[in-house]
Amino acid sequence: MVQDMTAAEATNIIIRLTQEGWDANKINEFIVFIETHKPSEDEAINILKNKN
């Protein structure tokens, strides 16, 4: 069972990404993607293969 991100997890992501220079819109899009995207194992493998 997949659980939603906790408030503490979201806050930590926001803090860290802000420290990395991300703006609020980019952070929001990233968090929405994390909470809504349901990747397959094949998708993850293909992305990693194409990064090298």
mmCIF file of the N, C-alpha and C atoms, coordinates in Angstrom:
data_MODEL
# 
_entry.id   MODEL 
# 
loop_
_atom_site.group_PDB 
_atom_site.id 
_atom_site.type_symbol 
_atom_site.label_atom_id 
_atom_site.label_alt_id 
_atom_site.label_comp_id 
_atom_site.label_asym_id 
_atom_site.label_entity_id 
_atom_site.label_seq_id 
_atom_site.pdbx_PDB_ins_code 
_atom_site.Cartn_x 
_atom_site.Cartn_y 
_atom_site.Cartn_z 
_atom_site.occupancy 
_atom_site.B_iso_or_equiv 
_atom_site.pdbx_formal_charge 
_atom_site.auth_seq_id 
_atom_site.auth_comp_id 
_atom_site.auth_asym_id 
_atom_site.auth_atom_id 
_atom_site.pdbx_PDB_model_num 
ATOM 1   N N  . MET A 1 1  ? 0.835  -1.188 0.000   1.00 0.00 ? 1  MET A N  1 
ATOM 2   C CA . MET A 1 1  ? 0.000  0.000  0.000   1.00 0.00 ? 1  MET A CA 1 
ATOM 3   C C  . MET A 1 1  ? 0.879  1.250  0.000   1.00 0.00 ? 1  MET A C  1 
ATOM 4   N N  . VAL A 1 2  ? 0.612  2.163  -0.894  1.00 0.00 ? 2  VAL A N  1 
ATOM 5   C CA . VAL A 1 2  ? 1.381  3.405  -0.995  1.00 0.00 ? 2  VAL A CA 1 
ATOM 6   C C  . VAL A 1 2  ? 0.710  4.472  -0.146  1.00 0.00 ? 2  VAL A C  1 
ATOM 7   N N  . GLN A 1 3  ? 1.512  5.136  0.672   1.00 0.00 ? 3  GLN A N  1 
ATOM 8   C CA . GLN A 1 3  ? 0.984  6.197  1.514   1.00 0.00 ? 3  GLN A CA 1 
ATOM 9   C C  . GLN A 1 3  ? 1.340  7.546  0.932   1.00 0.00 ? 3  GLN A C  1 
ATOM 10  N N  . ASP A 1 4  ? 0.514  8.539  1.227   1.00 0.00 ? 4  ASP A N  1 
ATOM 11  C CA . ASP A 1 4  ? 0.817  9.902  0.805   1.00 0.00 ? 4  ASP A CA 1 
ATOM 12  C C  . ASP A 1 4  ? 2.007  10.426 1.583   1.00 0.00 ? 4  ASP A C  1 
ATOM 13  N N  . MET A 1 5  ? 2.647  11.419 1.012   1.00 0.00 ? 5  MET A N  1 
ATOM 14  C CA . MET A 1 5  ? 3.790  12.067 1.649   1.00 0.00 ? 5  MET A CA 1 
ATOM 15  C C  . MET A 1 5  ? 3.320  12.763 2.933   1.00 0.00 ? 5  MET A C  1 
ATOM 16  N N  . THR A 1 6  ? 4.097  12.623 3.994   1.00 0.00 ? 6  THR A N  1 
ATOM 17  C CA . THR A 1 6  ? 3.757  13.308 5.238   1.00 0.00 ? 6  THR A CA 1 
ATOM 18  C C  . THR A 1 6  ? 4.113  14.787 5.124   1.00 0.00 ? 6  THR A C  1 
ATOM 19  N N  . ALA A 1 7  ? 3.563  15.576 6.031   1.00 0.00 ? 7  ALA A N  1 
ATOM 20  C CA . ALA A 1 7  ? 3.876  17.008 6.049   1.00 0.00 ? 7  ALA A CA 1 
ATOM 21  C C  . ALA A 1 7  ? 5.367  17.226 6.302   1.00 0.00 ? 7  ALA A C  1 
ATOM 22  N N  . ALA A 1 8  ? 5.960  16.417 7.176   1.00 0.00 ? 8  ALA A N  1 
ATOM 23  C CA . ALA A 1 8  ? 7.387  16.565 7.462   1.00 0.00 ? 8  ALA A CA 1 
ATOM 24  C C  . ALA A 1 8  ? 8.231  16.238 6.234   1.00 0.00 ? 8  ALA A C  1 
ATOM 25  N N  . GLU A 1 9  ? 7.849  15.202 5.500   1.00 0.00 ? 9  GLU A N  1 
ATOM 26  C CA . GLU A 1 9  ? 8.584  14.850 4.285   1.00 0.00 ? 9  GLU A CA 1 
ATOM 27  C C  . GLU A 1 9  ? 8.485  15.970 3.246   1.00 0.00 ? 9  GLU A C  1 
ATOM 28  N N  . ALA A 1 10 ? 7.280  16.483 3.050   1.00 0.00 ? 10 ALA A N  1 
ATOM 29  C CA . ALA A 1 10 ? 7.095  17.573 2.088   1.00 0.00 ? 10 ALA A CA 1 
ATOM 30  C C  . ALA A 1 10 ? 7.894  18.798 2.501   1.00 0.00 ? 10 ALA A C  1 
ATOM 31  N N  . THR A 1 11 ? 7.885  19.115 3.785   1.00 0.00 ? 11 THR A N  1 
ATOM 32  C CA . THR A 1 11 ? 8.626  20.270 4.280   1.00 0.00 ? 11 THR A CA 1 
ATOM 33  C C  . THR A 1 11 ? 10.118 20.094 4.054   1.00 0.00 ? 11 THR A C  1 
ATOM 34  N N  . ASN A 1 12 ? 10.633 18.901 4.328   1.00 0.00 ? 12 ASN A N  1 
ATOM 35  C CA . ASN A 1 12 ? 12.057 18.651 4.107   1.00 0.00 ? 12 ASN A CA 1 
ATOM 36  C C  . ASN A 1 12 ? 12.425 18.768 2.634   1.00 0.00 ? 12 ASN A C  1 
ATOM 37  N N  . ILE A 1 13 ? 11.563 18.283 1.764   1.00 0.00 ? 13 ILE A N  1 
ATOM 38  C CA . ILE A 1 13 ? 11.811 18.415 0.318   1.00 0.00 ? 13 ILE A CA 1 
ATOM 39  C C  . ILE A 1 13 ? 11.836 19.885 -0.074  1.00 0.00 ? 13 ILE A C  1 
ATOM 40  N N  . ILE A 1 14 ? 10.868 20.642 0.392   1.00 0.00 ? 14 ILE A N  1 
ATOM 41  C CA . ILE A 1 14 ? 10.797 22.070 0.069   1.00 0.00 ? 14 ILE A CA 1 
ATOM 42  C C  . ILE A 1 14 ? 12.049 22.792 0.554   1.00 0.00 ? 14 ILE A C  1 
ATOM 43  N N  . ILE A 1 15 ? 12.456 22.528 1.791   1.00 0.00 ? 15 ILE A N  1 
ATOM 44  C CA . ILE A 1 15 ? 13.651 23.187 2.345   1.00 0.00 ? 15 ILE A CA 1 
ATOM 45  C C  . ILE A 1 15 ? 14.880 22.855 1.507   1.00 0.00 ? 15 ILE A C  1 
ATOM 46  N N  . ARG A 1 16 ? 15.080 21.565 1.229   1.00 0.00 ? 16 ARG A N  1 
ATOM 47  C CA . ARG A 1 16 ? 16.295 21.155 0.505   1.00 0.00 ? 16 ARG A CA 1 
ATOM 48  C C  . ARG A 1 16 ? 16.316 21.695 -0.921  1.00 0.00 ? 16 ARG A C  1 
ATOM 49  N N  . LEU A 1 17 ? 15.192 21.631 -1.617  1.00 0.00 ? 17 LEU A N  1 
ATOM 50  C CA . LEU A 1 17 ? 15.159 22.117 -2.995  1.00 0.00 ? 17 LEU A CA 1 
ATOM 51  C C  . LEU A 1 17 ? 15.324 23.637 -3.050  1.00 0.00 ? 17 LEU A C  1 
ATOM 52  N N  . THR A 1 18 ? 14.803 24.339 -2.052  1.00 0.00 ? 18 THR A N  1 
ATOM 53  C CA . THR A 1 18 ? 15.008 25.787 -1.978  1.00 0.00 ? 18 THR A CA 1 
ATOM 54  C C  . THR A 1 18 ? 16.488 26.092 -1.789  1.00 0.00 ? 18 THR A C  1 
ATOM 55  N N  . GLN A 1 19 ? 17.159 25.306 -0.948  1.00 0.00 ? 19 GLN A N  1 
ATOM 56  C CA . GLN A 1 19 ? 18.600 25.471 -0.751  1.00 0.00 ? 19 GLN A CA 1 
ATOM 57  C C  . GLN A 1 19 ? 19.372 25.215 -2.046  1.00 0.00 ? 19 GLN A C  1 
ATOM 58  N N  . GLU A 1 20 ? 18.827 24.376 -2.908  1.00 0.00 ? 20 GLU A N  1 
ATOM 59  C CA . GLU A 1 20 ? 19.468 24.072 -4.188  1.00 0.00 ? 20 GLU A CA 1 
ATOM 60  C C  . GLU A 1 20 ? 19.126 25.097 -5.273  1.00 0.00 ? 20 GLU A C  1 
ATOM 61  N N  . GLY A 1 21 ? 18.290 26.084 -4.934  1.00 0.00 ? 21 GLY A N  1 
ATOM 62  C CA . GLY A 1 21 ? 17.975 27.146 -5.871  1.00 0.00 ? 21 GLY A CA 1 
ATOM 63  C C  . GLY A 1 21 ? 16.682 26.965 -6.659  1.00 0.00 ? 21 GLY A C  1 
ATOM 64  N N  . TRP A 1 22 ? 15.895 25.947 -6.331  1.00 0.00 ? 22 TRP A N  1 
ATOM 65  C CA . TRP A 1 22 ? 14.627 25.735 -7.029  1.00 0.00 ? 22 TRP A CA 1 
ATOM 66  C C  . TRP A 1 22 ? 13.635 26.821 -6.612  1.00 0.00 ? 22 TRP A C  1 
ATOM 67  N N  . ASP A 1 23 ? 12.794 27.264 -7.555  1.00 0.00 ? 23 ASP A N  1 
ATOM 68  C CA . ASP A 1 23 ? 11.754 28.232 -7.198  1.00 0.00 ? 23 ASP A CA 1 
ATOM 69  C C  . ASP A 1 23 ? 10.479 27.494 -6.782  1.00 0.00 ? 23 ASP A C  1 
ATOM 70  N N  . ALA A 1 24 ? 9.529  28.233 -6.217  1.00 0.00 ? 24 ALA A N  1 
ATOM 71  C CA . ALA A 1 24 ? 8.309  27.646 -5.661  1.00 0.00 ? 24 ALA A CA 1 
ATOM 72  C C  . ALA A 1 24 ? 7.507  26.869 -6.707  1.00 0.00 ? 24 ALA A C  1 
ATOM 73  N N  . ASN A 1 25 ? 7.417  27.389 -7.929  1.00 0.00 ? 25 ASN A N  1 
ATOM 74  C CA . ASN A 1 25 ? 6.645  26.694 -8.966  1.00 0.00 ? 25 ASN A CA 1 
ATOM 75  C C  . ASN A 1 25 ? 7.276  25.356 -9.328  1.00 0.00 ? 25 ASN A C  1 
ATOM 76  N N  . LYS A 1 26 ? 8.576  25.330 -9.471  1.00 0.00 ? 26 LYS A N  1 
ATOM 77  C CA . LYS A 1 26 ? 9.276  24.090 -9.812  1.00 0.00 ? 26 LYS A CA 1 
ATOM 78  C C  . LYS A 1 26 ? 9.125  23.066 -8.682  1.00 0.00 ? 26 LYS A C  1 
ATOM 79  N N  . ILE A 1 27 ? 9.235  23.519 -7.429  1.00 0.00 ? 27 ILE A N  1 
ATOM 80  C CA . ILE A 1 27 ? 9.068  22.623 -6.280  1.00 0.00 ? 27 ILE A CA 1 
ATOM 81  C C  . ILE A 1 27 ? 7.654  22.057 -6.260  1.00 0.00 ? 27 ILE A C  1 
ATOM 82  N N  . ASN A 1 28 ? 6.666  22.897 -6.473  1.00 0.00 ? 28 ASN A N  1 
ATOM 83  C CA . ASN A 1 28 ? 5.279  22.447 -6.465  1.00 0.00 ? 28 ASN A CA 1 
ATOM 84  C C  . ASN A 1 28 ? 5.041  21.398 -7.552  1.00 0.00 ? 28 ASN A C  1 
ATOM 85  N N  . GLU A 1 29 ? 5.535  21.651 -8.758  1.00 0.00 ? 29 GLU A N  1 
ATOM 86  C CA . GLU A 1 29 ? 5.377  20.684 -9.842  1.00 0.00 ? 29 GLU A CA 1 
ATOM 87  C C  . GLU A 1 29 ? 6.039  19.352 -9.491  1.00 0.00 ? 29 GLU A C  1 
ATOM 88  N N  . PHE A 1 30 ? 7.203  19.415 -8.855  1.00 0.00 ? 30 PHE A N  1 
ATOM 89  C CA . PHE A 1 30 ? 7.925  18.213 -8.457  1.00 0.00 ? 30 PHE A CA 1 
ATOM 90  C C  . PHE A 1 30 ? 7.128  17.406 -7.426  1.00 0.00 ? 30 PHE A C  1 
ATOM 91  N N  . ILE A 1 31 ? 6.587  18.084 -6.414  1.00 0.00 ? 31 ILE A N  1 
ATOM 92  C CA . ILE A 1 31 ? 5.823  17.393 -5.371  1.00 0.00 ? 31 ILE A CA 1 
ATOM 93  C C  . ILE A 1 31 ? 4.547  16.791 -5.951  1.00 0.00 ? 31 ILE A C  1 
ATOM 94  N N  . VAL A 1 32 ? 3.873  17.518 -6.824  1.00 0.00 ? 32 VAL A N  1 
ATOM 95  C CA . VAL A 1 32 ? 2.671  16.967 -7.472  1.00 0.00 ? 32 VAL A CA 1 
ATOM 96  C C  . VAL A 1 32 ? 3.034  15.725 -8.274  1.00 0.00 ? 32 VAL A C  1 
ATOM 97  N N  . PHE A 1 33 ? 4.154  15.768 -8.988  1.00 0.00 ? 33 PHE A N  1 
ATOM 98  C CA . PHE A 1 33 ? 4.603  14.606 -9.756  1.00 0.00 ? 33 PHE A CA 1 
ATOM 99  C C  . PHE A 1 33 ? 4.846  13.410 -8.829  1.00 0.00 ? 33 PHE A C  1 
ATOM 100 N N  . ILE A 1 34 ? 5.544  13.636 -7.721  1.00 0.00 ? 34 ILE A N  1 
ATOM 101 C CA . ILE A 1 34 ? 5.827  12.555 -6.775  1.00 0.00 ? 34 ILE A CA 1 
ATOM 102 C C  . ILE A 1 34 ? 4.532  11.937 -6.248  1.00 0.00 ? 34 ILE A C  1 
ATOM 103 N N  . GLU A 1 35 ? 3.572  12.779 -5.915  1.00 0.00 ? 35 GLU A N  1 
ATOM 104 C CA . GLU A 1 35 ? 2.339  12.287 -5.302  1.00 0.00 ? 35 GLU A CA 1 
ATOM 105 C C  . GLU A 1 35 ? 1.382  11.636 -6.296  1.00 0.00 ? 35 GLU A C  1 
ATOM 106 N N  . THR A 1 36 ? 1.500  11.958 -7.576  1.00 0.00 ? 36 THR A N  1 
ATOM 107 C CA . THR A 1 36 ? 0.516  11.466 -8.537  1.00 0.00 ? 36 THR A CA 1 
ATOM 108 C C  . THR A 1 36 ? 1.061  10.450 -9.536  1.00 0.00 ? 36 THR A C  1 
ATOM 109 N N  . HIS A 1 37 ? 2.354  10.458 -9.792  1.00 0.00 ? 37 HIS A N  1 
ATOM 110 C CA . HIS A 1 37 ? 2.930  9.574  -10.801 1.00 0.00 ? 37 HIS A CA 1 
ATOM 111 C C  . HIS A 1 37 ? 3.148  8.188  -10.214 1.00 0.00 ? 37 HIS A C  1 
ATOM 112 N N  . LYS A 1 38 ? 2.674  7.178  -10.892 1.00 0.00 ? 38 LYS A N  1 
ATOM 113 C CA . LYS A 1 38 ? 2.832  5.793  -10.453 1.00 0.00 ? 38 LYS A CA 1 
ATOM 114 C C  . LYS A 1 38 ? 3.697  5.060  -11.478 1.00 0.00 ? 38 LYS A C  1 
ATOM 115 N N  . PRO A 1 39 ? 5.021  5.136  -11.324 1.00 0.00 ? 39 PRO A N  1 
ATOM 116 C CA . PRO A 1 39 ? 5.929  4.571  -12.317 1.00 0.00 ? 39 PRO A CA 1 
ATOM 117 C C  . PRO A 1 39 ? 5.965  3.044  -12.254 1.00 0.00 ? 39 PRO A C  1 
ATOM 118 N N  . SER A 1 40 ? 6.276  2.472  -13.381 1.00 0.00 ? 40 SER A N  1 
ATOM 119 C CA . SER A 1 40 ? 6.506  1.035  -13.414 1.00 0.00 ? 40 SER A CA 1 
ATOM 120 C C  . SER A 1 40 ? 8.003  0.784  -13.227 1.00 0.00 ? 40 SER A C  1 
ATOM 121 N N  . GLU A 1 41 ? 8.348  -0.424 -12.892 1.00 0.00 ? 41 GLU A N  1 
ATOM 122 C CA . GLU A 1 41 ? 9.762  -0.781 -12.759 1.00 0.00 ? 41 GLU A CA 1 
ATOM 123 C C  . GLU A 1 41 ? 10.470 -0.609 -14.102 1.00 0.00 ? 41 GLU A C  1 
ATOM 124 N N  . ASP A 1 42 ? 9.785  -0.981 -15.193 1.00 0.00 ? 42 ASP A N  1 
ATOM 125 C CA . ASP A 1 42 ? 10.376 -0.826 -16.526 1.00 0.00 ? 42 ASP A CA 1 
ATOM 126 C C  . ASP A 1 42 ? 10.675 0.634  -16.847 1.00 0.00 ? 42 ASP A C  1 
ATOM 127 N N  . GLU A 1 43 ? 9.777  1.533  -16.477 1.00 0.00 ? 43 GLU A N  1 
ATOM 128 C CA . GLU A 1 43 ? 9.999  2.953  -16.718 1.00 0.00 ? 43 GLU A CA 1 
ATOM 129 C C  . GLU A 1 43 ? 11.259 3.429  -16.004 1.00 0.00 ? 43 GLU A C  1 
ATOM 130 N N  . ALA A 1 44 ? 11.413 3.034  -14.741 1.00 0.00 ? 44 ALA A N  1 
ATOM 131 C CA . ALA A 1 44 ? 12.587 3.442  -13.977 1.00 0.00 ? 44 ALA A CA 1 
ATOM 132 C C  . ALA A 1 44 ? 13.865 2.877  -14.600 1.00 0.00 ? 44 ALA A C  1 
ATOM 133 N N  . ILE A 1 45 ? 13.832 1.619  -14.995 1.00 0.00 ? 45 ILE A N  1 
ATOM 134 C CA . ILE A 1 45 ? 15.009 0.995  -15.608 1.00 0.00 ? 45 ILE A CA 1 
ATOM 135 C C  . ILE A 1 45 ? 15.382 1.703  -16.903 1.00 0.00 ? 45 ILE A C  1 
ATOM 136 N N  . ASN A 1 46 ? 14.397 2.006  -17.741 1.00 0.00 ? 46 ASN A N  1 
ATOM 137 C CA . ASN A 1 46 ? 14.663 2.694  -19.013 1.00 0.00 ? 46 ASN A CA 1 
ATOM 138 C C  . ASN A 1 46 ? 15.243 4.083  -18.805 1.00 0.00 ? 46 ASN A C  1 
ATOM 139 N N  . ILE A 1 47 ? 14.745 4.808  -17.829 1.00 0.00 ? 47 ILE A N  1 
ATOM 140 C CA . ILE A 1 47 ? 15.267 6.150  -17.542 1.00 0.00 ? 47 ILE A CA 1 
ATOM 141 C C  . ILE A 1 47 ? 16.716 6.062  -17.099 1.00 0.00 ? 47 ILE A C  1 
ATOM 142 N N  . LEU A 1 48 ? 17.012 5.113  -16.208 1.00 0.00 ? 48 LEU A N  1 
ATOM 143 C CA . LEU A 1 48 ? 18.388 4.963  -15.731 1.00 0.00 ? 48 LEU A CA 1 
ATOM 144 C C  . LEU A 1 48 ? 19.330 4.543  -16.854 1.00 0.00 ? 48 LEU A C  1 
ATOM 145 N N  . LYS A 1 49 ? 18.896 3.669  -17.723 1.00 0.00 ? 49 LYS A N  1 
ATOM 146 C CA . LYS A 1 49 ? 19.724 3.236  -18.836 1.00 0.00 ? 49 LYS A CA 1 
ATOM 147 C C  . LYS A 1 49 ? 20.039 4.395  -19.776 1.00 0.00 ? 49 LYS A C  1 
ATOM 148 N N  . ASN A 1 50 ? 19.068 5.258  -20.014 1.00 0.00 ? 50 ASN A N  1 
ATOM 149 C CA . ASN A 1 50 ? 19.241 6.367  -20.951 1.00 0.00 ? 50 ASN A CA 1 
ATOM 150 C C  . ASN A 1 50 ? 20.042 7.525  -20.356 1.00 0.00 ? 50 ASN A C  1 
ATOM 151 N N  . LYS A 1 51 ? 20.298 7.527  -19.051 1.00 0.00 ? 51 LYS A N  1 
ATOM 152 C CA . LYS A 1 51 ? 21.079 8.580  -18.412 1.00 0.00 ? 51 LYS A CA 1 
ATOM 153 C C  . LYS A 1 51 ? 22.576 8.383  -18.615 1.00 0.00 ? 51 LYS A C  1 
ATOM 154 N N  . ASN A 1 52 ? 22.984 7.155  -18.874 1.00 0.00 ? 52 ASN A N  1 
ATOM 155 C CA . ASN A 1 52 ? 24.425 6.853  -18.976 1.00 0.00 ? 52 ASN A CA 1 
ATOM 156 C C  . ASN A 1 52 ? 24.945 7.039  -20.341 1.00 0.00 ? 52 ASN A C  1 
# 
